[in-house]
Amino acid sequence: MAALASLLPKPVYAPSVSDDEEEVLPAPSQAVTVRLAVPPYGQRHGWRPSAQSDFGDGGAYPECHVAQYPMEMGKKKASSGNTLALQVDSEGNVRYDAIALQGQREGKNIQSQFKDLVPLSHRKDLDDSARNLDRPSEEEVQETAEKTRAALEKLVNGKIKAAQPKNVPDSQGKTSFIRYTPGQQNGQGLSQRIIKMTEVVEDPLEPPRFKHKKIPRGPPSPPPPVLRSPPRKATAQEQKEWMIPPCISNWKNNKGFTIPLDKRLAADGRGLQDVHINDNFAKFSEALFVADRHAREEVRQRSLMQQKLAQKEKEAKEEHLRSLAQRARAERSGVAPSRPAPESKAMKTTLAEYGSDSGSGSDEESEADSAEDEDARKLRDEMRQTKRRERERDMRMSNMGTEMRAKMLARQQNRDISEKIALGLAKPTLSKESMLDSRLFNQESLSGSFADDDAYNLYDRPLFHGSSAAAAIYKARGNMDEGNDESFGGGTEEGIGKALDNDRFGLGQARVGFEGANEQEVREGPVQFEKDTGDVFGVDQFLDEAKTGKKRGAGLDTGAGGARKRQQLNKASDRE
């Protein structure tokens, strides 16, 4: 300090404080700030900066791998929110009424606790001074009133100043007098003069005298030069790639030009897209092919199985029909029929094979066995019933007369063709005519033989012509070579007719028949129907009268109908 004072010049002015006065200095503080020394570089292993003083005037320590914020730089400040922090009182209880005190003026008494509801005389946390309810003094009242008046005046003055205009121009210009002394008199006797300075009064509604125009901005600095390669001639491929097809509308053609299809499709842009086929299409096609092949194999196996079953069923039916034909021939010849055991066995085997899925009965269940036993039992019962009916029929045939036996044989001739085939009685009819279907010929040549569509002539001709057809129909078919000539009337038409007319018991003629039946001729053939041409409802008569102009009464003329009804009533009374 002495060396520094010797170098400085002496002060020019005297100090404001004399050296004689005793300078009052504050007592030196006994508190000593303890500052930990920062380890030097290379010896900071395990040391971490914990305060801002550790950084000093420098930055962070890169060898300390911790988050460091020297001078609070880069440290995120706590985000301010509306959430209030929990506050506790002196006893450690949480103050939940802190939210009620938020935003209130300082010193305002807010009753937010339960103790505020307790009267002051009963509260134990207050002393006598707090319970004192004396009126305030006059000075306190005046002081409070003055504060209130000042606050109200402040509010009123603020409202008034806000309503008043801020800059009101003066109607009269400000006048000032200036004593002016010129620098050069120029031979004049006036040395000084008084000048009156008055500001020009401005009209507030006068438009502006000057117009500020914005000058356009000047050009910027030129861009820096860019070095490019020299131009070269484009190849055919590049020219094709740079070719932009014309835009052709698909809806409008105002000029009516004929646009080629390739030009129209080129503008569609479909050539610029890459077509990607999904692999699932191939998988789907493969799956369909496999499924189709599997289905075809199943159909083939099923058709083979059906063919085998149909063949077995056909063989079983042929065996059954063969046995029936053999039994019929045996009955006709009088030989005792053979035992039907093989037939039942064959039928049982056929039914078992038809009902089995695998073709072998080794794996059938108990229910299938019971069903087969039941079917076999029903078949045996049916055969017993058939045998019993055949024996009864043979007994009746042996006891009946010749006439009844002839009628029975004639009735048997009208069997169904399937029964005749089963019994071996069906014989093919030999025809000398052409064995061709008439429907194969031209229909135009045959149209003359057919009637019109609106004609009803179903029974216009008899079904059979001549006596030969009737004789062929009603002729009893039997084996005449086996000694049944007497039973069948000799096998001739006259013999069968006599046998039919010989009614010994009166069974062929009814005691009471229809009226007029005796007058009819005996028919030799089947029943023949005659077309009724009579006008039952009188429609034709009504049309004839309408054409001739005959006057009719109310409704149809029912005179003929009434006469017919009276005739029927008379016949009914005579019959009674």
GIWOMO-V889181 format. One record per residue. N is the residue number from 1. RES is the residue in three letters. PSI is psi in whole degrees, -180 to 180 (NA if undefined). OMEGA is omega in degrees with one decimal (999 if undefined). Layout:
N_RES_PSI_OMEGA ; N_RES_PSI_OMEGA
This chain:
1_MET_-39_-179.8 ; 2_ALA_-38_179.0 ; 3_ALA_-38_179.0 ; 4_LEU_-39_-179.5 ; 5_ALA_-32_179.3 ; 6_SER_-26_-179.4 ; 7_LEU_-27_-177.4 ; 8_LEU_148_176.0 ; 9_PRO_165_-180.0 ; 10_LYS_149_179.5 ; 11_PRO_146_-179.2 ; 12_VAL_-45_-178.5 ; 13_TYR_156_179.4 ; 14_ALA_145_177.6 ; 15_PRO_151_-178.9 ; 16_SER_-23_-179.6 ; 17_VAL_126_-179.1 ; 18_SER_159_-179.7 ; 19_ASP_-17_-177.2 ; 20_ASP_-31_-178.8 ; 21_GLU_141_179.5 ; 22_GLU_125_-179.8 ; 23_GLU_124_-179.6 ; 24_VAL_113_179.8 ; 25_LEU_146_177.4 ; 26_PRO_152_179.9 ; 27_ALA_134_179.7 ; 28_PRO_138_-179.5 ; 29_SER_139_-179.7 ; 30_GLN_-10_-177.0 ; 31_ALA_130_-179.5 ; 32_VAL_125_179.8 ; 33_THR_121_-179.7 ; 34_VAL_120_-179.1 ; 35_ARG_123_179.9 ; 36_LEU_136_-179.4 ; 37_ALA_139_178.3 ; 38_VAL_129_179.5 ; 39_PRO_147_179.4 ; 40_PRO_170_-178.1 ; 41_TYR_133_-178.2 ; 42_GLY_-12_179.5 ; 43_GLN_25_-176.4 ; 44_ARG_25_178.0 ; 45_HIS_123_-179.2 ; 46_GLY_-4_179.1 ; 47_TRP_142_-179.3 ; 48_ARG_139_176.0 ; 49_PRO_130_-176.6 ; 50_SER_-12_-179.0 ; 51_ALA_167_179.4 ; 52_GLN_-26_179.9 ; 53_SER_-21_179.2 ; 54_ASP_-26_-179.6 ; 55_PHE_-27_-178.1 ; 56_GLY_-134_176.8 ; 57_ASP_2_-176.8 ; 58_GLY_-165_-178.4 ; 59_GLY_-152_-176.3 ; 60_ALA_164_178.7 ; 61_TYR_111_-176.2 ; 62_PRO_-23_-179.2 ; 63_GLU_-12_177.0 ; 64_CYS_112_-174.7 ; 65_HIS_66_175.3 ; 66_VAL_164_177.2 ; 67_ALA_123_-177.0 ; 68_GLN_138_-179.5 ; 69_TYR_79_177.0 ; 70_PRO_134_-178.0 ; 71_MET_28_179.8 ; 72_GLU_25_-179.4 ; 73_MET_130_178.9 ; 74_GLY_-4_-179.4 ; 75_LYS_129_-179.0 ; 76_LYS_129_177.6 ; 77_LYS_155_180.0 ; 78_ALA_131_-179.4 ; 79_SER_132_-179.8 ; 80_SER_131_178.8 ; 81_GLY_180_179.1 ; 82_ASN_-5_-179.0 ; 83_THR_129_-179.6 ; 84_LEU_143_176.9 ; 85_ALA_150_179.0 ; 86_LEU_136_179.0 ; 87_GLN_147_179.8 ; 88_VAL_156_178.3 ; 89_ASP_-168_-178.2 ; 90_SER_-25_-179.5 ; 91_GLU_-2_179.0 ; 92_GLY_5_179.1 ; 93_ASN_143_-179.1 ; 94_VAL_132_179.3 ; 95_ARG_99_179.8 ; 96_TYR_-11_179.4 ; 97_ASP_10_179.9 ; 98_ALA_-28_179.2 ; 99_ILE_-27_177.5 ; 100_ALA_-26_179.5 ; 101_LEU_-6_-177.4 ; 102_GLN_130_176.1 ; 103_GLY_9_178.8 ; 104_GLN_157_-179.9 ; 105_ARG_158_-177.8 ; 106_GLU_137_179.0 ; 107_GLY_0_179.9 ; 108_LYS_134_-178.9 ; 109_ASN_113_-179.4 ; 110_ILE_124_179.9 ; 111_GLN_101_-175.9 ; 112_SER_10_-178.4 ; 113_GLN_166_-179.0 ; 114_PHE_-30_-178.4 ; 115_LYS_-18_177.3 ; 116_ASP_-18_176.9 ; 117_LEU_-16_-179.2 ; 118_VAL_135_177.4 ; 119_PRO_152_-177.3 ; 120_LEU_-31_-179.0 ; 121_SER_-21_-178.5 ; 122_HIS_-2_-179.8 ; 123_ARG_137_-176.6 ; 124_LYS_-14_-178.6 ; 125_ASP_1_179.9 ; 126_LEU_150_175.9 ; 127_ASP_-173_-176.2 ; 128_ASP_-33_-179.7 ; 129_SER_-34_178.6 ; 130_ALA_-27_178.8 ; 131_ARG_-5_-177.2 ; 132_ASN_125_-177.4 ; 133_LEU_34_179.5 ; 134_ASP_152_177.8 ; 135_ARG_149_178.7 ; 136_PRO_160_-179.0 ; 137_SER_171_-179.4 ; 138_GLU_-35_-179.7 ; 139_GLU_-41_178.5 ; 140_GLU_-36_179.1 ; 141_VAL_-45_179.6 ; 142_GLN_-40_179.5 ; 143_GLU_-42_178.8 ; 144_THR_-40_179.2 ; 145_ALA_-40_179.1 ; 146_GLU_-41_177.7 ; 147_LYS_-39_180.0 ; 148_THR_-42_-179.9 ; 149_ARG_-41_179.5 ; 150_ALA_-39_178.7 ; 151_ALA_-41_179.3 ; 152_LEU_-41_178.2 ; 153_GLU_-37_178.5 ; 154_LYS_-42_178.7 ; 155_LEU_-43_-177.7 ; 156_VAL_-43_179.8 ; 157_ASN_-37_176.9 ; 158_GLY_-41_177.8 ; 159_LYS_-41_-178.3 ; 160_ILE_-45_-179.5 ; 161_LYS_-33_178.3 ; 162_ALA_-30_-179.9 ; 163_ALA_-22_-177.7 ; 164_GLN_147_176.1 ; 165_PRO_150_-175.4 ; 166_LYS_-48_-176.0 ; 167_ASN_103_177.6 ; 168_VAL_115_-179.4 ; 169_PRO_146_180.0 ; 170_ASP_139_177.5 ; 171_SER_-32_177.8 ; 172_GLN_135_179.4 ; 173_GLY_149_179.0 ; 174_LYS_132_-177.0 ; 175_THR_137_177.2 ; 176_SER_146_-179.7 ; 177_PHE_134_-176.2 ; 178_ILE_131_173.8 ; 179_ARG_116_-174.8 ; 180_TYR_126_177.2 ; 181_THR_110_-178.6 ; 182_PRO_155_-178.6 ; 183_GLY_-34_-178.8 ; 184_GLN_123_-177.9 ; 185_GLN_-31_179.7 ; 186_ASN_41_175.6 ; 187_GLY_6_179.2 ; 188_GLN_154_-179.2 ; 189_GLY_-12_-179.8 ; 190_LEU_120_177.4 ; 191_SER_-34_-179.8 ; 192_GLN_155_174.5 ; 193_ARG_157_-179.8 ; 194_ILE_126_-178.1 ; 195_ILE_134_177.7 ; 196_LYS_118_-179.5 ; 197_MET_123_-179.5 ; 198_THR_131_177.8 ; 199_GLU_142_179.4 ; 200_VAL_132_179.4 ; 201_VAL_129_-178.5 ; 202_GLU_138_175.9 ; 203_ASP_123_-178.5 ; 204_PRO_-23_-178.6 ; 205_LEU_4_-179.8 ; 206_GLU_134_178.9 ; 207_PRO_160_-179.1 ; 208_PRO_143_-178.3 ; 209_ARG_-25_-175.6 ; 210_PHE_144_179.9 ; 211_LYS_125_-179.5 ; 212_HIS_120_178.5 ; 213_LYS_138_177.6 ; 214_LYS_120_178.8 ; 215_ILE_133_178.6 ; 216_PRO_146_-177.5 ; 217_ARG_142_-179.4 ; 218_GLY_168_-178.9 ; 219_PRO_144_178.9 ; 220_PRO_-178_178.8 ; 221_SER_146_-177.8 ; 222_PRO_147_179.9 ; 223_PRO_155_179.5 ; 224_PRO_149_179.8 ; 225_PRO_141_179.2 ; 226_VAL_124_-179.9 ; 227_LEU_126_-179.9 ; 228_ARG_159_178.6 ; 229_SER_154_-179.6 ; 230_PRO_148_-179.3 ; 231_PRO_144_178.1 ; 232_ARG_161_-176.4 ; 233_LYS_134_-178.6 ; 234_ALA_143_178.7 ; 235_THR_172_-180.0 ; 236_ALA_-37_178.8 ; 237_GLN_-42_178.8 ; 238_GLU_-40_176.7 ; 239_GLN_-37_178.2 ; 240_LYS_-37_178.7 ; 241_GLU_-33_180.0 ; 242_TRP_-5_-178.7 ; 243_MET_123_179.4 ; 244_ILE_118_-178.1 ; 245_PRO_149_178.8 ; 246_PRO_151_179.8 ; 247_CYS_114_-178.6 ; 248_ILE_125_-179.2 ; 249_SER_145_177.3 ; 250_ASN_-4_-174.9 ; 251_TRP_-32_-174.4 ; 252_LYS_143_173.6 ; 253_ASN_74_-173.2 ; 254_ASN_-37_-178.4 ; 255_LYS_-16_179.4 ; 256_GLY_30_-179.9 ; 257_PHE_150_174.0 ; 258_THR_108_-174.5 ; 259_ILE_125_178.2 ; 260_PRO_156_-176.6 ; 261_LEU_-35_-179.7 ; 262_ASP_-35_176.9 ; 263_LYS_-36_179.3 ; 264_ARG_-38_179.1 ; 265_LEU_-26_179.5 ; 266_ALA_-32_179.0 ; 267_ALA_-9_-179.4 ; 268_ASP_-25_179.6 ; 269_GLY_8_-178.6 ; 270_ARG_-20_177.7 ; 271_GLY_-16_179.7 ; 272_LEU_-6_-177.3 ; 273_GLN_141_176.7 ; 274_ASP_125_-178.5 ; 275_VAL_121_178.2 ; 276_HIS_121_179.0 ; 277_ILE_129_-178.7 ; 278_ASN_143_179.0 ; 279_ASP_-19_-178.4 ; 280_ASN_-23_176.9 ; 281_PHE_-43_177.7 ; 282_ALA_-41_177.8 ; 283_LYS_-41_180.0 ; 284_PHE_-42_178.4 ; 285_SER_-41_178.0 ; 286_GLU_-41_179.0 ; 287_ALA_-40_177.5 ; 288_LEU_-40_179.4 ; 289_PHE_-43_179.4 ; 290_VAL_-43_179.5 ; 291_ALA_-40_178.2 ; 292_ASP_-44_179.3 ; 293_ARG_-41_178.5 ; 294_HIS_-41_179.8 ; 295_ALA_-40_178.3 ; 296_ARG_-39_178.1 ; 297_GLU_-41_178.2 ; 298_GLU_-42_178.9 ; 299_VAL_-40_179.0 ; 300_ARG_-45_178.0 ; 301_GLN_-40_-179.6 ; 302_ARG_-39_178.4 ; 303_SER_-39_176.8 ; 304_LEU_-42_178.9 ; 305_MET_-41_178.8 ; 306_GLN_-37_176.9 ; 307_GLN_-42_178.4 ; 308_LYS_-44_179.3 ; 309_LEU_-41_178.9 ; 310_ALA_-38_177.9 ; 311_GLN_-43_178.8 ; 312_LYS_-41_179.5 ; 313_GLU_-40_178.6 ; 314_LYS_-43_178.5 ; 315_GLU_-40_179.4 ; 316_ALA_-41_179.8 ; 317_LYS_-41_177.7 ; 318_GLU_-40_177.8 ; 319_GLU_-40_179.6 ; 320_HIS_-46_179.0 ; 321_LEU_-36_178.5 ; 322_ARG_-40_178.4 ; 323_SER_-39_177.8 ; 324_LEU_-43_178.7 ; 325_ALA_-40_179.0 ; 326_GLN_-40_179.2 ; 327_ARG_-37_178.3 ; 328_ALA_-41_177.9 ; 329_ARG_-38_178.9 ; 330_ALA_-40_178.4 ; 331_GLU_-38_-179.1 ; 332_ARG_-37_-179.7 ; 333_SER_-13_178.9 ; 334_GLY_4_179.2 ; 335_VAL_142_-179.5 ; 336_ALA_131_-179.0 ; 337_PRO_154_179.1 ; 338_SER_167_-178.3 ; 339_ARG_139_-178.5 ; 340_PRO_18_-177.5 ; 341_ALA_-45_179.7 ; 342_PRO_-37_-179.8 ; 343_GLU_-47_179.7 ; 344_SER_-37_179.1 ; 345_LYS_-42_178.9 ; 346_ALA_-42_178.9 ; 347_MET_-41_179.0 ; 348_LYS_-42_178.5 ; 349_THR_-41_179.8 ; 350_THR_-44_179.1 ; 351_LEU_-38_179.1 ; 352_ALA_-41_179.6 ; 353_GLU_-35_-180.0 ; 354_TYR_-35_-178.6 ; 355_GLY_-12_-178.6 ; 356_SER_147_179.7 ; 357_ASP_-35_-174.8 ; 358_SER_-8_-179.9 ; 359_GLY_-8_178.8 ; 360_SER_141_-177.8 ; 361_GLY_18_-177.9 ; 362_SER_-27_-175.5 ; 363_ASP_20_-179.0 ; 364_GLU_150_-178.9 ; 365_GLU_177_-177.8 ; 366_SER_-33_179.6 ; 367_GLU_-40_177.9 ; 368_ALA_-39_178.2 ; 369_ASP_-43_179.7 ; 370_SER_-38_178.5 ; 371_ALA_-39_178.1 ; 372_GLU_-40_177.9 ; 373_ASP_-39_179.3 ; 374_GLU_-41_178.2 ; 375_ASP_-40_178.4 ; 376_ALA_-39_179.3 ; 377_ARG_-43_178.4 ; 378_LYS_-38_179.2 ; 379_LEU_-41_178.0 ; 380_ARG_-41_177.9 ; 381_ASP_-40_179.4 ; 382_GLU_-40_178.2 ; 383_MET_-37_176.9 ; 384_ARG_-43_178.8 ; 385_GLN_-40_179.1 ; 386_THR_-44_177.6 ; 387_LYS_-41_-179.3 ; 388_ARG_-42_178.9 ; 389_ARG_-36_178.3 ; 390_GLU_-40_178.3 ; 391_ARG_-41_177.1 ; 392_GLU_-40_179.1 ; 393_ARG_-42_178.3 ; 394_ASP_-38_179.6 ; 395_MET_-41_178.6 ; 396_ARG_-39_178.5 ; 397_MET_-36_179.2 ; 398_SER_-27_-177.7 ; 399_ASN_-22_-176.3 ; 400_MET_163_-178.4 ; 401_GLY_-177_-177.6 ; 402_THR_-39_-178.0 ; 403_GLU_-46_179.6 ; 404_MET_-36_178.9 ; 405_ARG_-36_177.9 ; 406_ALA_-41_177.4 ; 407_LYS_-39_179.9 ; 408_MET_-42_179.0 ; 409_LEU_-36_177.7 ; 410_ALA_-35_178.1 ; 411_ARG_-33_180.0 ; 412_GLN_-19_-179.7 ; 413_GLN_-21_-179.2 ; 414_ASN_36_178.3 ; 415_ARG_163_175.3 ; 416_ASP_153_-176.9 ; 417_ILE_-31_178.3 ; 418_SER_-37_177.4 ; 419_GLU_-38_178.4 ; 420_LYS_-39_178.0 ; 421_ILE_-40_179.9 ; 422_ALA_-36_-178.6 ; 423_LEU_-4_179.1 ; 424_GLY_21_-178.0 ; 425_LEU_-11_-177.1 ; 426_ALA_132_178.9 ; 427_LYS_137_179.4 ; 428_PRO_141_179.9 ; 429_THR_122_-179.3 ; 430_LEU_122_-179.8 ; 431_SER_136_179.4 ; 432_LYS_-14_-179.1 ; 433_GLU_173_-178.6 ; 434_SER_133_-179.7 ; 435_MET_62_-179.7 ; 436_LEU_150_178.7 ; 437_ASP_130_-178.7 ; 438_SER_-18_-179.8 ; 439_ARG_-14_179.3 ; 440_LEU_-16_-178.1 ; 441_PHE_172_179.3 ; 442_ASN_134_-176.4 ; 443_GLN_-23_-177.1 ; 444_GLU_-36_179.7 ; 445_SER_-23_-179.7 ; 446_LEU_-4_-175.6 ; 447_SER_-21_-179.4 ; 448_GLY_-26_-178.5 ; 449_SER_-10_-179.6 ; 450_PHE_154_180.0 ; 451_ALA_177_178.7 ; 452_ASP_166_-179.2 ; 453_ASP_-31_-176.6 ; 454_ASP_0_-179.2 ; 455_ALA_141_178.9 ; 456_TYR_88_-177.4 ; 457_ASN_51_-178.3 ; 458_LEU_-37_-177.0 ; 459_TYR_49_-178.9 ; 460_ASP_-14_179.8 ; 461_ARG_155_179.9 ; 462_PRO_154_-176.7 ; 463_LEU_-42_-180.0 ; 464_PHE_142_-178.3 ; 465_HIS_135_173.0 ; 466_GLY_168_-179.6 ; 467_SER_-19_-178.9 ; 468_SER_-38_179.5 ; 469_ALA_-44_178.9 ; 470_ALA_-39_179.1 ; 471_ALA_-35_179.0 ; 472_ALA_-32_-179.3 ; 473_ILE_-47_-173.7 ; 474_TYR_12_179.5 ; 475_LYS_129_179.2 ; 476_ALA_129_-179.4 ; 477_ARG_119_179.0 ; 478_GLY_170_179.3 ; 479_ASN_100_-176.1 ; 480_MET_-14_-177.1 ; 481_ASP_-4_-175.7 ; 482_GLU_16_175.2 ; 483_GLY_24_179.0 ; 484_ASN_30_-178.6 ; 485_ASP_-41_-179.0 ; 486_GLU_-36_-177.9 ; 487_SER_-34_-175.6 ; 488_PHE_18_177.3 ; 489_GLY_31_179.1 ; 490_GLY_0_179.1 ; 491_GLY_5_179.8 ; 492_THR_166_-178.7 ; 493_GLU_-39_-179.6 ; 494_GLU_-41_-180.0 ; 495_GLY_-42_179.5 ; 496_ILE_-37_178.2 ; 497_GLY_-43_177.7 ; 498_LYS_-40_179.0 ; 499_ALA_-35_178.7 ; 500_LEU_-35_-179.7 ; 501_ASP_-22_-179.2 ; 502_ASN_91_-179.1 ; 503_ASP_94_-177.0 ; 504_ARG_-34_-175.4 ; 505_PHE_2_179.8 ; 506_GLY_29_-178.7 ; 507_LEU_-22_-174.9 ; 508_GLY_-14_-177.6 ; 509_GLN_128_-179.3 ; 510_ALA_145_179.9 ; 511_ARG_-47_179.6 ; 512_VAL_112_-178.8 ; 513_GLY_-166_178.9 ; 514_PHE_152_179.5 ; 515_GLU_130_-179.1 ; 516_GLY_0_-179.5 ; 517_ALA_-29_-178.6 ; 518_ASN_-24_-178.7 ; 519_GLU_-18_-177.9 ; 520_GLN_151_177.9 ; 521_GLU_151_179.0 ; 522_VAL_126_-178.2 ; 523_ARG_148_-179.5 ; 524_GLU_-15_-178.1 ; 525_GLY_-161_178.9 ; 526_PRO_173_-178.4 ; 527_VAL_133_177.9 ; 528_GLN_133_-177.4 ; 529_PHE_144_177.1 ; 530_GLU_142_-179.3 ; 531_LYS_129_-179.1 ; 532_ASP_114_-179.5 ; 533_THR_3_-179.4 ; 534_GLY_151_178.5 ; 535_ASP_93_-175.1 ; 536_VAL_-45_-175.3 ; 537_PHE_0_177.9 ; 538_GLY_25_-178.5 ; 539_VAL_-43_-179.8 ; 540_ASP_-40_177.7 ; 541_GLN_-39_178.8 ; 542_PHE_-39_178.8 ; 543_LEU_-37_177.9 ; 544_ASP_-43_178.0 ; 545_GLU_-36_179.0 ; 546_ALA_-34_179.6 ; 547_LYS_-41_-178.5 ; 548_THR_-14_178.7 ; 549_GLY_20_179.0 ; 550_LYS_136_-178.7 ; 551_LYS_131_-178.7 ; 552_ARG_164_179.0 ; 553_GLY_-162_-179.3 ; 554_ALA_113_179.4 ; 555_GLY_-171_-179.8 ; 556_LEU_157_177.9 ; 557_ASP_112_-175.2 ; 558_THR_28_-179.3 ; 559_GLY_-44_-179.5 ; 560_ALA_-40_179.2 ; 561_GLY_-38_178.4 ; 562_GLY_-39_178.3 ; 563_ALA_-42_178.7 ; 564_ARG_-39_179.9 ; 565_LYS_-39_177.6 ; 566_ARG_-37_178.3 ; 567_GLN_-41_177.7 ; 568_GLN_-39_178.4 ; 569_LEU_-39_178.7 ; 570_ASN_-40_178.6 ; 571_LYS_-38_179.1 ; 572_ALA_-38_178.8 ; 573_SER_-38_177.3 ; 574_ASP_-37_179.9 ; 575_ARG_-37_179.4 ; 576_GLU_NA_999
